[in-house]
Amino acid sequence: MKKVIFLFISVFVGFFANAQIGDYSLQDIHIRDPYILADSASHTYYLYRSAMQVTDKGKVGGVECFTSKDLATWTGPYTVCTVPTDNWITGTIWAPEVHLYRGRYYLFATLNTDIQWQKKQEGWPAYTFRGVQIFHSDSPMGPFEPFSTEPTLPMDQMTLDGTLYVEDGVPYMVYCHEWVQTVDGEMCVVRLKDDLSAIDGEPLRLFNASSAAWSTGRHSESASICYITDGCFLYTTTAGRLLMIWSSFHNGDYAIGIAESATGRITGPWRHHDELLFSANGGHGMIFRSFDGVLYIVLHGPNKPSGAERAHLYRLIDNGKSIIIEQ
């Protein structure tokens, strides 16, 4: 069954990788883990998604984007990144997101091997290996190039969903340490070098997925129950409270919860809000403000069945203490 599902996903992604450039609504675009960059320089919104690319050496991971002036009509897809064939791994990219930092654009991407990978240490299940790598460009349209052929995060960790956070001028990556290695997924942070080319220190664990009461876990083949950390994104409220939205499973459905730093610093400690931000079989969200000042969250839903995922935009209310989706 897994092979059948993987074949379906590969064909579906391949279809969109060859899609003709045109105008689409969000409901026309198949996407997981959507990320929208509101680029003030071009007064344009950029929506990024994963898409396999064909090279003379076969298929490799890649990223496409759609552009919009009004968040309603999206033009694309345009290829903005193709993983070099000599990269450490070249498989499917997950959760691409692009950040503007000090005048340049940086793509944070989770790369996968797309093959079953068995860690030699006892107790590690055979899973596709994945890790976060940073790419850079002068333009939000790319082309995005890697700093090196190696991953940005340590290879002794299976990592995903890296995002950028800057505190007092210092760049950090917040990321997820995958549950297939830890069973109880971790949220971690590591300082980056000023040019984002590499890490600059040792990772720090911020919290485990099970520390949130709403994260009830799910069953897996390798563990009786596992707890997942996905889709971290940082946001500071109008009252200066540092929040992190992140995704996991709540009573069987994919959902988004909120964690808050007790100190207002990225190192925490972090506590979890009781109320979920989103609980209707969707998640992996990010927050941005439109050019007319409206606060939005974009997320994918439904989380299942595969192939049905679309990007959904919701207005957010920032009441200083927290954020809620406008009804």
matplotlib code that plots the C-alpha trace (Angstrom):
import matplotlib.pyplot as plt

x = [0.0, 2.8, 4.3, 1.0, 0.5, 4.1, 3.5, 0.3, 2.0, 5.0, 2.7, 0.6, 3.6, 5.1, 1.9, 2.0, 5.7, 4.8, 1.8, 1.5, 1.8, -1.6, -3.9, -5.4, -7.4, -6.1, -8.7, -7.0, -3.6, -2.6, -0.3, 0.9, 2.7, 1.9, 4.1, 3.3, 6.0, 4.5, 7.4, 7.1, 9.9, 7.8, 4.4, 3.8, 2.7, 4.7, 3.2, 5.8, 5.3, 7.3, 7.5, 9.9, 12.1, 13.5, 17.2, 19.5, 20.3, 16.8, 14.2, 15.3, 13.6, 12.5, 10.4, 7.8, 6.1, 2.9, 2.6, -0.4, -1.2, -4.5, -4.3, -7.2, -5.6, -2.3, 0.0, 2.4, 3.9, 7.4, 10.4, 12.6, 14.8, 16.2, 18.3, 21.8, 22.4, 25.6, 23.8, 23.9, 20.4, 18.3, 14.8, 11.5, 11.4, 9.0, 7.8, 9.7, 9.6, 11.3, 12.5, 13.9, 16.9, 19.4, 18.4, 18.6, 16.1, 16.7, 14.9, 14.5, 13.8, 13.4, 15.1, 14.2, 16.1, 13.0, 14.5, 14.2, 17.2, 18.2, 20.2, 22.7, 22.0, 19.6, 16.1, 16.0, 13.2, 13.7, 12.4, 13.1, 15.9, 15.4, 17.1, 16.9, 19.1, 19.2, 19.4, 19.9, 19.1, 18.9, 15.3, 12.1, 11.8, 15.3, 17.2, 17.9, 21.4, 22.7, 25.6, 27.2, 26.3, 25.8, 22.7, 22.6, 21.5, 23.5, 23.2, 22.9, 19.4, 16.4, 15.0, 12.3, 10.3, 13.1, 12.0, 13.9, 13.6, 15.7, 16.2, 18.2, 19.7, 20.9, 19.4, 18.1, 16.6, 13.7, 13.0, 11.4, 13.5, 11.5, 9.4, 10.7, 14.0, 12.7, 9.1, 8.2, 8.9, 11.0, 11.0, 14.5, 16.4, 20.0, 21.8, 22.9, 25.9, 25.1, 24.9, 22.8, 25.4, 25.7, 24.8, 26.8, 26.4, 24.7, 20.9, 18.7, 15.5, 12.6, 9.9, 8.5, 5.2, 3.7, 4.2, 1.1, -2.1, -3.9, -1.2, -2.7, -0.4, -1.2, -0.3, 2.5, 4.2, 7.4, 5.8, 2.6, 2.0, 4.1, 3.9, 4.6, 6.1, 5.4, 5.2, 6.7, 6.3, 7.1, 4.9, 5.0, 1.7, 0.9, 1.5, 5.0, 4.2, 6.3, 4.1, 4.9, 2.2, 2.9, 1.1, 0.5, -2.4, -5.4, -7.8, -6.8, -7.0, -4.1, -4.3, -2.5, -1.7, 0.0, 3.0, 4.2, 7.6, 7.3, 10.3, 9.6, 12.9, 13.4, 15.0, 11.8, 10.7, 7.6, 4.1, 1.2, -2.1, -5.2, -7.2, -6.3, -5.9, -7.2, -8.6, -10.5, -8.2, -5.7, -2.5, 1.1, 0.3, 2.3, 1.3, 1.8, 0.4, -1.1, -0.1, -3.3, -2.5, -4.7, -3.2, -3.6, -2.8, -2.4, -2.5, -3.3, -6.5, -7.8, -4.7, -6.2, -7.0, -3.8, -4.3, -7.1, -4.9, -5.3, -4.1, -6.7, -6.5, -8.1, -8.1, -6.5, -7.4, -4.4, -5.8, -2.3, -2.5, -2.9, -4.3, -7.6, -9.1, -11.8, -15.2]
y = [0.0, 2.4, 1.9, 2.6, 5.8, 7.0, 6.3, 8.4, 11.3, 11.1, 11.2, 14.0, 16.1, 15.4, 16.5, 19.9, 20.2, 20.2, 22.4, 25.3, 28.8, 30.4, 32.1, 30.1, 30.5, 28.8, 26.1, 25.2, 24.7, 21.4, 22.3, 21.1, 23.3, 26.6, 29.6, 33.2, 35.9, 39.4, 41.2, 44.9, 45.7, 44.2, 44.7, 41.1, 38.0, 34.8, 31.4, 28.5, 24.8, 21.6, 20.2, 17.6, 18.9, 16.9, 17.1, 15.2, 13.0, 12.2, 13.8, 15.9, 18.0, 21.5, 24.5, 26.4, 29.7, 31.4, 35.2, 37.5, 41.1, 40.6, 37.1, 36.0, 35.3, 33.5, 33.3, 30.4, 28.0, 29.3, 27.1, 28.9, 26.1, 22.9, 20.8, 20.2, 16.7, 16.6, 17.6, 15.4, 14.2, 15.2, 13.9, 15.6, 19.0, 19.5, 22.8, 25.4, 28.9, 32.0, 34.8, 38.3, 38.9, 41.8, 42.4, 38.8, 36.0, 32.7, 29.4, 27.0, 23.6, 20.0, 17.6, 13.9, 10.9, 9.4, 5.9, 3.8, 4.7, 2.5, 4.0, 1.4, 2.2, -0.3, 0.9, 3.2, 2.3, 2.3, 5.6, 8.1, 10.3, 14.1, 17.2, 21.0, 23.0, 26.7, 28.1, 31.8, 34.2, 37.9, 37.5, 35.9, 34.2, 32.6, 30.8, 29.6, 28.1, 26.1, 27.4, 23.9, 20.3, 19.5, 20.0, 23.1, 21.2, 18.3, 15.0, 13.0, 14.5, 13.8, 17.3, 19.2, 22.4, 24.9, 28.6, 31.8, 34.0, 37.1, 38.3, 41.4, 41.2, 37.6, 35.0, 31.6, 28.6, 27.0, 23.5, 20.1, 17.1, 14.3, 11.8, 8.8, 9.4, 10.5, 9.0, 12.2, 14.9, 17.9, 21.6, 23.0, 26.2, 26.8, 30.1, 30.7, 32.6, 36.2, 35.2, 32.1, 29.9, 27.5, 27.0, 28.9, 26.8, 23.8, 23.1, 23.6, 21.7, 24.0, 21.4, 18.0, 17.5, 15.6, 18.6, 20.2, 18.7, 19.1, 17.0, 13.5, 11.6, 8.9, 5.3, 4.4, 1.2, 1.8, 2.9, 2.2, 6.0, 8.9, 12.7, 14.9, 18.3, 20.1, 23.5, 25.9, 29.7, 32.6, 35.7, 38.6, 40.1, 43.7, 43.5, 42.0, 38.4, 35.9, 33.1, 29.9, 28.2, 24.5, 21.4, 18.0, 15.6, 16.2, 13.3, 11.9, 15.1, 17.4, 20.7, 23.9, 24.9, 27.9, 28.0, 31.1, 32.1, 33.0, 35.3, 36.7, 35.2, 32.5, 30.2, 30.2, 28.5, 27.8, 27.1, 25.9, 27.6, 25.5, 26.6, 25.3, 27.9, 25.4, 21.9, 21.0, 18.4, 21.0, 22.7, 23.6, 27.3, 30.6, 34.2, 37.3, 40.8, 42.0, 45.2, 46.8, 45.8, 42.7, 39.9, 36.4, 32.8, 30.4, 26.7, 23.5, 21.5, 18.9, 17.1, 13.9, 12.4, 12.8, 15.0, 17.0, 19.5, 23.2, 26.5, 28.3, 31.9, 33.1, 36.5, 36.6, 38.8, 39.8, 40.8, 41.3, 38.2, 35.8, 35.3, 33.8, 33.1, 35.6, 34.0]
z = [0.0, 0.8, -2.6, -4.3, -2.2, -3.0, -6.7, -6.7, -4.9, -7.4, -10.4, -8.9, -8.1, -11.5, -13.2, -11.6, -12.3, -16.0, -15.6, -18.0, -16.7, -16.3, -13.9, -11.0, -7.8, -4.6, -5.1, -8.4, -6.9, -5.2, -2.3, 1.1, 3.6, 1.8, 2.4, 1.2, 1.0, 0.9, -0.8, -0.4, -2.9, -5.8, -4.1, -5.0, -3.1, -3.7, -2.9, -2.8, -3.2, -3.8, -7.3, -8.8, -11.6, -14.6, -15.3, -17.7, -14.8, -13.8, -11.5, -8.5, -5.9, -6.7, -5.8, -7.7, -7.0, -8.0, -7.9, -7.1, -6.6, -4.8, -3.1, -5.3, -8.8, -8.8, -11.9, -12.4, -11.7, -12.1, -11.2, -8.6, -7.4, -8.7, -6.4, -7.9, -8.9, -6.8, -3.6, -0.5, -1.3, -4.3, -3.5, -2.9, -1.1, 1.8, 3.3, 1.2, 2.7, 1.5, 3.9, 3.0, 5.2, 4.9, 1.3, 0.0, -0.2, 1.6, 0.9, 3.8, 2.5, 3.8, 1.5, 1.4, 0.1, -1.5, -0.7, 2.4, 4.6, 7.5, 10.3, 11.6, 15.3, 16.8, 17.2, 14.2, 11.8, 8.0, 6.8, 4.1, 5.6, 5.6, 6.7, 6.3, 3.9, 3.2, -0.4, -1.4, -4.2, -5.1, -6.1, -4.7, -8.1, -7.7, -8.9, -5.4, -5.0, -2.0, 0.1, -0.2, -1.0, 2.7, 4.9, 7.1, 10.2, 11.8, 9.9, 13.1, 13.5, 11.1, 10.7, 8.9, 8.6, 9.4, 9.7, 10.3, 13.4, 14.1, 17.7, 18.5, 15.0, 15.5, 13.1, 14.4, 12.8, 14.6, 13.3, 14.1, 15.2, 13.5, 15.6, 13.6, 15.5, 18.8, 19.0, 20.9, 18.3, 19.4, 18.6, 18.5, 17.8, 16.7, 16.0, 12.4, 11.0, 10.0, 6.3, 7.1, 5.4, 8.4, 12.0, 14.6, 17.8, 19.2, 18.9, 21.9, 22.5, 23.3, 24.0, 23.0, 21.2, 24.1, 26.4, 24.8, 26.3, 22.9, 21.1, 21.7, 19.3, 16.8, 16.2, 13.8, 12.6, 14.6, 17.9, 19.8, 19.8, 18.5, 18.9, 15.9, 15.6, 12.3, 10.7, 13.3, 12.6, 15.0, 15.5, 17.9, 19.0, 19.2, 23.0, 22.4, 23.2, 21.3, 19.9, 17.9, 15.9, 15.2, 14.0, 15.4, 15.8, 18.1, 18.5, 15.1, 13.1, 12.0, 13.9, 14.8, 18.4, 19.9, 22.2, 24.0, 25.3, 29.0, 28.7, 25.2, 24.1, 21.5, 24.2, 26.2, 28.4, 26.3, 27.5, 25.5, 25.1, 25.9, 22.9, 19.4, 16.6, 14.0, 14.4, 11.2, 9.5, 8.3, 9.4, 8.8, 8.7, 8.5, 9.2, 7.1, 6.8, 3.5, 1.8, 3.1, 6.7, 7.1, 9.2, 7.6, 8.2, 5.3, 5.9, 3.9, 4.2, 4.3, 5.5, 4.1, 1.7, -0.3, -3.4, -1.9, -0.1, -1.0, 0.5, 2.7, 3.8, 7.0, 8.6, 12.0, 15.0, 17.2, 20.6, 22.1, 24.3, 21.4, 17.9, 16.8, 13.4, 12.5, 12.2]

ax = plt.figure().add_subplot(projection="3d")
ax.plot(x, y, z, "-o")
ax.set_aspect("equal")
plt.show()
